[in-house]
């Protein structure tokens, strides 16, 4: 066994430091910069800290700050959904009584305004007399928005990263802040179109008008919502010699929960510090966030979009706050409820939203989602028993903040495999952290409960274990044909994944009997159903012969990784499946489809195709403020959908695809720059994370891949595909090389906090 040569360690250390300093520079080109203030709420500058959110925009001569809080929810139950059970729906499917089930599970979601995410309020300043704007900028390095007028007036605002407070500052102007309540009782334009997609009228919630009180420099709005919820918005301000200082916040209160400090008390207590005196801690939080990982790309459009996505992720996911919903902390401010009620869509949206957290080295932000699932574990166990009649655990596909089912297209909103897809977050949290306490106390318990649920729900038919009734989001929408009486490849992949990983994690914990049980169960599930070309069908005898937005039948390949492109037999299945997707075209795609496809292209080492797909997304499926819009805004024929309600999963899947192009580790082999376009001659990244809890930094300069660094905070064995034909170890600490039977694979054994720098060429 060879120990590494330390002779050139100082040189390599210096080179590594240069790499980090070059890559870590936050470039102003990444900022959102406009020559005027955005004129719509959903085009505004987004600020947030996971709990509070603000959109900065202009409305009828007023600078408007739309204020949101993530836990503002109308949680009223839907009585009809209580009648739904999987067994009952299966019987209706057998008799062809589709309408009966629709009335119970589908119609209430479209018909009723609640349950739903609700808005907070808005704060306005009269800027009609300030004249033209010189510039409007959101600096993503500091998460501070600055607007400058040509007359010299300046407005600055940030949502504090360290406390639930928003601070603003005026220089050269003293407009009075005016607090505006949501339009719970106001008349506005008659609603048109799909009210779920476009947002229901706020008046349908039936709330009474809240109270706004003004006392000197403090304005407070108090609103009674449904049930025991009431919330308070408070803004305090003070004119100064050069302008004005102010801060505001929202507090939510439930009479059946412990008392919390009111918004008015919070702002009064915080007002002993001004904008500049309090901003240091906020900037430090964002500095540390950005230092977790860095990338540098030769494509300015993709690089900027990547950083905007990671900025939004840091704004939307924060430890101790609720998980990312469809619009996260940026609820609608147009007199309506948010699109699709701003809920937790667990048949794609929440899952894609957390993809970039793992390789991006943001495990604390990733844990927000698993924390939420664990918090509601008992409720999900009760849901499994009540709706499916078995033990174990499952999660509603469309859920409220409290984890209750909301209904909707019931084959997906009440799917039996939702918990299996969500389980991947527990698996990835374990694999990227190697936190054994998390493995023992959360990851394996979740997997074993999910596998137990699927074991009890499935039946043996013709010698193969299957679900009695299956589906594939969002194939056939909510029509009768969406109810398959054969196993879809979507459900099959999720069942196989949940059971296989339950076995893997049981072995990791030395639970050999449990592992053996799960492995026996795994063998009872059948093979994936293939079409005539050898690609994945939707279900038996149902090839994908049409354009379809949700690549649900491809789950076994991505994101689950059960099919491996480097395996010869899997390779053919994956190639044939992607060929069919490409042949069917993109007419029925949403924006997220392009982001998801880019991830799959990257897994197939098709860097040019991945980059091209991401450019389409960034160019035609994003608003000027970078929010993912579901339809083709270019009207360039990329999709027949041209509408523009925004959701966030496409944004975060974009960031994940960039990471997949730069670094992969899903099949036990670490691959560096596995899917970059041939024309990319200058690329770098710092501290992207892999499975096994390794951190990798690498750089290509002028087309030359000179070296890479790998560190192991938790120790362990790393298997790396060598990216150059000859190499030597420039320096190493607490690391040794292990002989490998594959000459293309470098195996390194690290002690805890070990590090190695691998260089191209001969020593």
TIKOLVEX-555315 format. One line per field, with one value per residue (C-alpha): residue in three letters; x, y, z. Coordinates in steps of 0.2 Angstrom, whole numbers, plus 2048, in hexadecimal, padded with zeros to 3 digits. Layout:
BEGIN
residuo [ALA:...]
x [X:...]
y [Y:...]
z [Z:...]
! end
This chain:
BEGIN
residuo [UNK:UNK:UNK:UNK:UNK:UNK:UNK:UNK:UNK:UNK:UNK:UNK:UNK:UNK:UNK:UNK:UNK:UNK:UNK:UNK:UNK:UNK:UNK:UNK:UNK:UNK:UNK:UNK:UNK:UNK:UNK:UNK:UNK:UNK:UNK:UNK:UNK:UNK:UNK:UNK:UNK:UNK:UNK:UNK:UNK:UNK:UNK:UNK:UNK:UNK:UNK:UNK:UNK:UNK:UNK:UNK:UNK:UNK:UNK:UNK:UNK:UNK:UNK:UNK:UNK:UNK:UNK:UNK:UNK:UNK:UNK:UNK:UNK:UNK:UNK:UNK:UNK:UNK:UNK:UNK:UNK:UNK:UNK:UNK:UNK:UNK:UNK:UNK:UNK:UNK:UNK:UNK:UNK:UNK:UNK:UNK:UNK:UNK:UNK:UNK:UNK:UNK:UNK:UNK:UNK:UNK:UNK:UNK:UNK:UNK:UNK:UNK:UNK:UNK:UNK:UNK:UNK:UNK:UNK:UNK:UNK:UNK:UNK:UNK:UNK:UNK:UNK:UNK:UNK:UNK:UNK:UNK:UNK:UNK:UNK:UNK:UNK:UNK:UNK:UNK:UNK:UNK:UNK:UNK:UNK:UNK:UNK:UNK:UNK:UNK:UNK:UNK:UNK:UNK:UNK:UNK:UNK:UNK:UNK:UNK:UNK:UNK:UNK:UNK:UNK:UNK:UNK:UNK:UNK:UNK:UNK:UNK:UNK:UNK:UNK:UNK:UNK:UNK:UNK:UNK:UNK:UNK:UNK:UNK:UNK:UNK:UNK:UNK:UNK:UNK:UNK:UNK:UNK:UNK:UNK:UNK:UNK:UNK:UNK:UNK:UNK:UNK:UNK:UNK:UNK:UNK:UNK:UNK:UNK:UNK:UNK:UNK:UNK:UNK:UNK:UNK:UNK:UNK:UNK:UNK:UNK:UNK:UNK:UNK:UNK:UNK:UNK:UNK:UNK:UNK:UNK:UNK:UNK:UNK:UNK:UNK:UNK:UNK:UNK:UNK:UNK:UNK:UNK:UNK:UNK:UNK:UNK:UNK:UNK:UNK:UNK:UNK:UNK:UNK:UNK:UNK:UNK:UNK:UNK:UNK:UNK:UNK:UNK:UNK:UNK:UNK:UNK:UNK:UNK:UNK:UNK:UNK:UNK:UNK:UNK:UNK:UNK:UNK:UNK:UNK:UNK:UNK:UNK:UNK:UNK:UNK:UNK:UNK:UNK:UNK:UNK:UNK:UNK:UNK:UNK:UNK:UNK:UNK:UNK:UNK:UNK:UNK:UNK:UNK:UNK:UNK:UNK:UNK:UNK:UNK:UNK:UNK:UNK:UNK:UNK:UNK:UNK:UNK:UNK:UNK:UNK:UNK:UNK:UNK:UNK:UNK:UNK:UNK:UNK:UNK:UNK:UNK:UNK:UNK:UNK:UNK:UNK:UNK:UNK:UNK:UNK:UNK:UNK:UNK:UNK:UNK:UNK:UNK:UNK:UNK:UNK:UNK:UNK:UNK:UNK:UNK:UNK:UNK:UNK:UNK:UNK:UNK:UNK:UNK:UNK:UNK:UNK:UNK:UNK:UNK:UNK:UNK:UNK:UNK:UNK:UNK:UNK:UNK:UNK:UNK:UNK:UNK:UNK:UNK:UNK:UNK:UNK:UNK:UNK:UNK:UNK:UNK:UNK:UNK:UNK:UNK:UNK:UNK:UNK:UNK:UNK:UNK:UNK:UNK:UNK:UNK:UNK:UNK:UNK:UNK:UNK:UNK:UNK:UNK:UNK:UNK:UNK:UNK:UNK:UNK:UNK:UNK:UNK:UNK:UNK:UNK:UNK:UNK:UNK:UNK:UNK:UNK:UNK:UNK:UNK:UNK:UNK:UNK:UNK:UNK:UNK:UNK:UNK:UNK:UNK:UNK:UNK:UNK:UNK:UNK:UNK:UNK:UNK:UNK:UNK:UNK:UNK:UNK:UNK:UNK:UNK:UNK:UNK:UNK:UNK:UNK:UNK:UNK:UNK:UNK:UNK:UNK:UNK:UNK:UNK:UNK:UNK:UNK:UNK:UNK:UNK:UNK:UNK:UNK:UNK:UNK:UNK:UNK:UNK:UNK:UNK:UNK:UNK:UNK:UNK:UNK:UNK:UNK:UNK:UNK:UNK:UNK:UNK:UNK:UNK:UNK:UNK:UNK:UNK:UNK:UNK:UNK:UNK:UNK:UNK:UNK:UNK:UNK:UNK:UNK:UNK:UNK:UNK:UNK:UNK:UNK:UNK:UNK:UNK:UNK:UNK:UNK:UNK:UNK:UNK:UNK:UNK:UNK:UNK:UNK:UNK:UNK:UNK:UNK:UNK:UNK:UNK:UNK:UNK:UNK:UNK:UNK:UNK:UNK:UNK:UNK:UNK:UNK:UNK:UNK:UNK:UNK:UNK:UNK:UNK:UNK:UNK:UNK:UNK:UNK:UNK:UNK:UNK:UNK:UNK:UNK:UNK:UNK:UNK:UNK:UNK:UNK:UNK:UNK:UNK:UNK:UNK:UNK:UNK:UNK:UNK:UNK:UNK:UNK:UNK:UNK:UNK:UNK:UNK:UNK:UNK:UNK:UNK:UNK:UNK:UNK:UNK:UNK:UNK:UNK:UNK:UNK:UNK:UNK:UNK:UNK:UNK:UNK:UNK:UNK:UNK:UNK:UNK:UNK:UNK:UNK:UNK:UNK:UNK:UNK:UNK:UNK:UNK:UNK:UNK:UNK:UNK:UNK:UNK:UNK:UNK:UNK:UNK:UNK:UNK:UNK:UNK:UNK:UNK:UNK:UNK:UNK:UNK:UNK:UNK:UNK:UNK:UNK:UNK:UNK:UNK:UNK:UNK:UNK:UNK:UNK:UNK:UNK:UNK:UNK:UNK:UNK:UNK:UNK:UNK:UNK:UNK:UNK:UNK:UNK:UNK:UNK:UNK:UNK:UNK:UNK:UNK:UNK:UNK:UNK:UNK:UNK:UNK:UNK:UNK:UNK:UNK:UNK:UNK:UNK:UNK:UNK:UNK:UNK:UNK:UNK:UNK:UNK:UNK:UNK:UNK:UNK:UNK:UNK:UNK:UNK:UNK:UNK:UNK:UNK:UNK:UNK:UNK:UNK:UNK:UNK:UNK:UNK:UNK:UNK:UNK:UNK:UNK:UNK:UNK:UNK:UNK:UNK:UNK:UNK:UNK:UNK:UNK:UNK:UNK:UNK:UNK:UNK:UNK:UNK:UNK:UNK:UNK:UNK:UNK:UNK:UNK:UNK:UNK:UNK:UNK:UNK:UNK]
x [800:807:808:808:817:815:823:818:80B:80F:80D:7FD:7F6:7F9:7F1:7E2:7E1:7E1:7D4:7C9:7CC:7C8:7B9:7B2:7B0:79E:79C:790:78B:782:777:765:766:759:757:746:73D:733:721:719:71A:720:72E:734:745:744:74B:749:74F:745:737:735:734:733:730:736:72C:722:70F:706:714:717:727:71E:726:71C:71E:71C:71F:721:715:706:6FA:6E7:6E7:6D4:6D0:6C7:6B9:6B8:6CA:6C7:6BC:6CA:6D3:6DE:6D4:6C3:6CB:6D2:6C0:6B9:6C7:6C2:6B0:6B4:6AC:6B9:6AD:6AA:6BC:6BF:6B1:6BA:6CC:6CE:6C0:6C3:6D4:6CD:6BD:6C3:6CF:6D6:6E1:6EE:6FD:6F7:700:706:705:70E:717:717:720:71B:729:71F:729:73A:73C:744:74E:761:763:75B:766:765:777:776:787:77F:76C:76A:75E:763:759:761:757:75F:75B:767:75A:75F:755:75D:754:759:750:75B:764:766:755:743:744:745:74F:74E:757:753:761:75B:748:73C:72C:720:71E:70C:706:6FA:6EF:6EC:6DC:6D2:6C3:6C7:6BE:6C9:6C9:6BD:6C8:6CB:6D3:6D9:6D7:6E3:6F1:6ED:6E9:6D8:6D0:6D6:6C4:6BF:6C8:6BA:6C5:6C0:6C9:6D9:6DD:6EB:6F0:6FD:705:713:720:719:70C:704:6F8:6EF:6E6:6DB:6DC:6D4:6D3:6DF:6EB:6ED:6FC:704:70E:717:722:72C:735:73F:744:757:761:765:755:74C:74F:742:73F:730:72B:71C:718:70C:701:6F7:6ED:6F0:703:710:710:71D:723:718:71E:71B:726:733:735:736:743:74D:74C:75B:766:766:769:77C:77E:774:779:78A:783:777:786:790:782:782:795:795:787:791:7A1:799:79C:7A0:7A0:7A7:7A1:7A6:794:78E:77C:77D:788:77D:76E:776:77B:769:762:76E:76A:757:75B:764:755:748:74F:755:757:748:73D:730:735:735:723:71E:722:72C:72C:725:712:707:703:6F6:6E6:6E7:6ED:6FD:6FD:6F9:6F6:708:708:714:713:71C:71B:729:72A:731:73D:745:746:753:75E:76C:76E:778:786:785:78B:77C:777:770:763:75F:75B:74C:742:746:743:732:72E:735:72A:71A:71F:711:705:70C:70A:6F8:6F5:6FC:6F1:6E1:6E3:6EC:6E6:6F8:706:716:717:712:710:703:708:700:702:6FF:70C:706:708:6F5:6EF:6E7:6E1:6E2:6E5:6E4:6EF:6FD:6F7:6F3:700:707:719:71B:725:731:736:737:742:750:752:756:762:76B:76D:775:780:787:789:78D:784:781:776:76B:76C:767:75A:752:757:755:745:73E:743:73E:72D:72B:730:724:716:71A:71B:70A:702:709:702:70A:702:709:718:71C:719:70F:704:6F2:6F0:6FE:702:70F:70F:708:705:6F2:6F0:6E1:6D7:6D1:6E0:6EC:6E6:6F1:6ED:6FF:70E:715:728:726:71F:72A:73A:734:72F:740:74A:741:744:756:75B:752:75D:76D:76A:766:777:780:778:77C:76A:76D:75C:753:75E:75B:748:749:754:748:73A:744:745:732:730:731:73B:738:72D:735:72F:733:743:749:744:739:727:71A:713:710:70C:70B:71A:71D:717:714:71C:71B:721:724:732:72A:72D:740:741:74C:759:758:756:757:766:760:765:777:77C:78D:785:784:772:76C:775:76A:75A:75F:764:754:749:751:750:73E:73C:746:73B:72B:730:72E:71C:715:724:725:735:73A:73A:749:752:74E:754:764:767:764:770:77D:77B:77E:78E:785:78C:787:775:774:77A:76E:760:764:766:754:74E:758:753:741:73A:740:739:746:747:74C:73C:738:729:720:71D:727:729:733:724:732:729:732:721:70F:70D:710:708:713:70F:71F:725:737:73B:741:74D:755:756:760:76D:76D:771:780:787:784:78E:79C:79D:794:794:784:78A:799:7A6:7AA:7AB:7B2:7AC:7A2:797:79E:79D:7AD:7AE:7AE:7C1:7C0:7B6:7B8:7AF:7B3:7AC:79F:79A:798:790:79C:79D:7AC:7B0:7B7:7BF:7C5:7CA:7CC:7D6:7D9:7D3:7DF:7D9:7E8:7E3:7D5:7D3:7C9:7C6:7BE:7B6:7AF:7BD:7B9:7BE:7BC:7BB:7C0:7BF:7D0:7CD:7DE:7E9:7F8:7F8:801:7FC:803:7FF:7F5:7F0:7E9:7E7:7EE:7EB:7E3:7E6:7D8:7D5:7CF:7DD:7D1:7CB:7D5:7D1:7D5:7D3:7D1:7D2:7C6:7CA:7D6:7DB:7E3:7E8:7E9:7F3:7F4:804:813:81B]
y [800:811:820:830:83C:84D:855:861:863:876:879:86F:878:889:883:87D:88E:897:88C:88F:8A2:8A3:899:8A0:8B2:8B7:8BF:8CE:8C7:8BA:8C8:8CC:8DD:8E7:8F9:8FB:8F3:8E3:8E6:8D6:8CC:8BC:8C6:8CF:8CE:8BE:8BF:8B2:8A8:898:89F:8B1:8B6:8C7:8CC:8DD:8E5:8F4:8F6:906:912:909:8FF:8EF:8E2:8D2:8CA:8B7:8AB:898:892:89D:88F:88C:87A:877:865:85E:853:849:843:83B:82E:829:818:80F:7FF:809:812:801:7FA:809:807:7F5:7FA:809:816:824:832:82C:82D:83D:845:840:842:84E:85A:862:867:871:877:87D:88B:883:87A:886:891:8A3:8B3:8BF:8D1:8DF:8EF:8FD:90D:91B:91E:927:937:92F:930:923:914:913:901:8F3:8E5:8D5:8D1:8BE:8BE:8C8:8C5:8D8:8E1:8F3:8FF:90F:91E:92B:939:930:927:915:907:8F7:8E8:8D7:8C8:8C5:8B4:8B2:8B7:8B9:8CB:8D6:8E6:8F5:905:915:922:932:92F:92D:924:91E:90B:906:8F5:8EC:8DD:8CF:8D1:8C5:8D0:8DB:8DA:8D8:8D1:8C3:8B3:8AA:89A:88C:892:885:88A:89C:89E:89E:8AF:8B3:8B8:8A5:8A2:8AB:8B5:8C5:8D5:8D6:8E5:8F2:8FD:90C:913:91F:916:905:8FD:8EC:8E1:8D3:8C5:8B7:8A8:897:88D:893:89C:8AF:8B8:8C9:8D4:8E3:8F1:8FE:90D:91C:92B:92F:93E:936:92B:91D:90D:8FF:8ED:8E1:8CF:8C3:8B8:8AA:8A5:895:895:882:884:88D:8A0:8A8:8BA:8C6:8CF:8E0:8DA:8D3:8E3:8EF:8E4:8E4:8F6:8FA:8F6:8FE:8F6:8F7:8F2:8E2:8DD:8D5:8C4:8C3:8C5:8B8:8AB:8AE:8AE:89D:896:89B:893:882:87F:889:886:890:88D:893:896:8A7:8A3:892:898:8A7:89C:88F:89C:8A4:892:890:8A1:89D:88C:895:8A1:894:886:889:87E:880:887:87D:874:87B:87C:880:892:891:8A2:8AC:8AA:8B3:8C6:8C8:8C6:8B4:8A4:89D:891:880:887:888:876:868:85E:84E:846:850:862:85F:852:85C:86B:862:85A:867:867:858:85A:86C:869:871:862:86D:875:864:85E:86A:85E:84E:857:85B:849:843:850:849:837:832:83A:832:821:825:82A:819:810:81A:81C:80C:800:7FA:7FF:808:819:823:835:83F:844:855:85A:869:870:864:855:853:84D:85B:850:854:847:839:82C:837:842:832:826:817:81B:82D:828:81E:82D:838:82B:82F:83F:834:829:838:841:831:82E:83F:842:831:836:825:82D:833:822:819:824:82B:824:812:813:81D:810:801:809:80D:7FC:7F4:7FE:7F9:7E7:7E7:7F0:7E6:7D5:7C6:7C5:7B8:7B5:7C8:7D4:7E3:7F1:7EE:7FF:809:81A:824:837:840:834:835:844:83F:835:823:81D:823:814:806:7F4:7EF:7F6:806:807:817:80D:7FE:808:811:800:7F8:808:808:7F6:7F5:804:7FD:7ED:7F8:803:7F4:7EC:7FC:7FB:7E8:7E3:7D4:7CB:7DB:7DD:7CB:7CE:7DE:7D5:7C6:7D3:7DC:7CC:7CB:7DA:7D8:7E0:7F0:7EF:7F4:7F9:7F2:7FD:7F7:807:809:809:812:802:7F1:7F3:806:80E:820:826:838:847:847:853:848:83A:82F:81F:823:823:814:81D:82E:833:822:81B:809:809:80D:814:80C:7FB:7F3:7ED:7FC:807:801:803:815:819:812:81B:82C:82A:828:837:841:83A:83F:851:85E:865:85F:864:870:87A:86D:85F:868:869:857:851:85A:850:840:846:849:837:831:83C:847:857:861:85B:85F:871:873:86E:879:888:885:885:895:89E:899:893:8A0:8B1:8C0:8BD:8AB:8A2:892:895:885:88B:890:8A3:8A4:89D:894:883:87B:878:87A:880:893:898:89F:89A:898:889:886:873:877:884:878:869:875:877:865:862:86E:864:853:85A:85E:850:83F:831:828:817:816:81E:830:838:849:854:845:84F:85F:865:863:876:87A:87E:887:87F:87D:879:879:86D:864:856:843:834:82E:83F:844:856:859:868:868:873:873:882:885:874:86C:862:863:85D:85A:85A:84E:84F:844:84C:83B:830:821:819:823:81B:827:825:82C:83B:83B:82C:830:837:839:83E:850:850:846:846:838:82F:81F:817:806:7FA:7F9:7EB:7F8:803:811:812:81A:814:81F:81B:82A:82D:83A:84B:843:84C:848:853:848:850:84C:845:83D:842]
z [800:7FB:806:7FC:7F9:802:7F8:7EE:7FB:7FD:7EB:7EA:7F9:7F1:7E0:7EA:7F3:7E2:7DC:7EA:7EA:7D7:7D8:7E8:7E1:7E1:7D0:7CE:7BD:7C8:7CF:7CA:7C2:7BA:7B4:7BC:7CA:7C5:7C2:7C8:7D8:7D0:7C7:7D7:7E0:7EB:7FD:80A:819:818:823:81D:80B:802:7F0:7EB:7DD:7D7:7D6:7D0:7D5:7E6:7EB:7F1:7FD:7FD:80E:811:81F:81B:828:824:81F:81E:824:824:820:810:816:806:806:817:80D:801:803:7F7:7F8:7F5:7E6:7DF:7E0:7D6:7C9:7C7:7C4:7BA:7C5:7C3:7C7:7D9:7DD:7D4:7DF:7EF:7EB:7DC:7DC:7EE:7E9:7DA:7E3:7F4:7F7:806:80D:805:808:80C:809:817:812:809:80D:801:7FF:7F3:7E7:7DA:7DE:7DD:7CA:7BF:7C6:7C2:7C7:7D1:7D7:7E2:7E7:7EA:7F4:802:7FE:7FF:7F2:7ED:7E3:7DD:7D6:7CB:7D7:7E4:7EE:7F3:7FB:802:80A:810:819:828:826:839:83F:839:835:825:826:819:817:80D:809:802:804:812:80B:819:819:816:81B:80F:814:808:7FE:809:807:7F8:7E7:7D8:7C7:7C3:7C3:7B3:7AD:7B8:7CA:7D1:7C5:7C5:7D7:7E0:7E5:7F7:7FC:7FB:80B:814:820:828:825:830:83B:837:845:844:853:850:846:848:83D:841:837:840:836:83C:830:831:841:84F:843:844:83E:841:835:83D:835:83E:837:83C:831:832:82D:81C:81A:823:82C:82E:832:831:834:835:844:843:852:857:866:868:867:873:872:867:867:85D:84D:855:864:859:84E:85E:865:855:852:85E:84F:83E:82D:82C:83E:83C:82B:830:837:828:81C:825:824:811:810:818:80D:7FD:804:806:7F3:7E3:7D0:7C2:7B0:79F:79B:7A3:7A1:7A9:7B7:7BB:7BC:7C7:7D4:7D3:7D6:7E5:7EC:7EB:7F4:802:803:803:80E:81F:82F:83A:82D:822:813:801:7FA:7E8:7EA:7FB:804:7F5:7F6:7E9:7EC:7DE:7E8:7E6:7EE:7E7:7D8:7DC:7EE:7F2:7F9:7FB:7EB:7EE:7DD:7D6:7DD:7EF:7E9:7DB:7E6:7F2:7E4:7E4:7F7:7F8:7EB:7EF:801:809:814:822:815:80E:820:820:816:81F:830:82A:824:835:83F:836:836:842:837:828:831:835:823:81D:828:825:812:80D:81B:81F:82B:827:820:811:80D:803:7F2:7F4:807:812:81D:82B:81F:81C:80B:800:7F2:7E0:7D2:7DE:7D5:7D9:7E8:7F1:7E9:7F3:7EF:7F4:804:7F9:7EF:7FE:806:7FA:804:813:809:801:812:819:80A:808:81B:822:832:83B:847:839:831:841:847:837:826:82A:834:826:819:823:826:814:80E:81B:814:802:808:810:802:7F3:7EE:7E5:7D3:7C7:7D2:7D3:7E0:7DA:7E0:7DC:7D4:7CD:7C5:7BD:7BF:7B6:7A8:7A2:7AF:7BA:7AD:7AF:7A5:7B2:7BD:7B8:7BE:7B9:7C2:7BB:7B9:7C4:7D3:7D0:7D0:7E1:7E9:7E4:7EA:7FB:7FE:7F7:801:811:80F:80C:81B:826:821:825:837:838:838:82E:830:82B:81C:817:818:80D:800:7FF:7FD:7EF:7E5:7E4:7DA:7C7:7B9:7B1:7A2:792:781:770:76F:780:789:799:796:7A1:7A6:79E:78B:78E:785:786:775:779:77F:792:79F:7AE:7AB:7B8:7AF:7AF:7C2:7C3:7B9:7C0:7CE:7D7:7CE:7CD:7BB:7B8:7A7:7AA:7AB:799:79B:7A3:797:789:793:797:785:77E:78A:787:774:776:781:774:766:76E:76F:77C:778:789:794:7A2:7A7:7B4:7A6:79E:7AF:7B3:7A1:7A4:7B3:7A9:79B:7A8:7AF:79D:79B:78D:793:783:784:797:794:785:78F:79D:791:78B:79D:7A2:792:790:7A0:7AD:7B1:7B1:7C4:7C1:7C7:7BE:7B3:7AE:79C:78D:78F:77E:775:76B:76A:778:780:77C:78E:78E:79F:7AD:7BE:7C7:7D2:7D7:7D4:7C3:7C9:7D6:7CA:7BE:7CC:7CF:7BC:7BD:7CB:7C2:7B3:7BF:7CB:7CE:7DB:7DA:7D6:7E2:7D6:7D7:7C6:7C3:7B4:7AE:7A2:79D:78B:781:77E:791:793:7A4:7B2:7C4:7D4:7E6:7F4:7EA:7F5:7F0:7F8:805:80C:801:7FC:7EB:7E2:7D0:7C2:7AF:7A9:796:793:79F:7AE:7B9:7CA:7D7:7E9:7F4:807:812:822:827:820:816:805:7F5:7E4:7D6:7C4:7BE:7B3:7AB:7A5:7B1:7C2:7D2:7E3:7E6:7F9:805:818:821:811:808:7F7:7F6:7E8:7DB:7CF:7C2:7BC:7B8:7CA:7D8:7E9:7F8:80A:815:827:82E:827:81B:80B:7FA:7EB:7DB:7CC:7BA:7B3:7BA:7CB]
! end
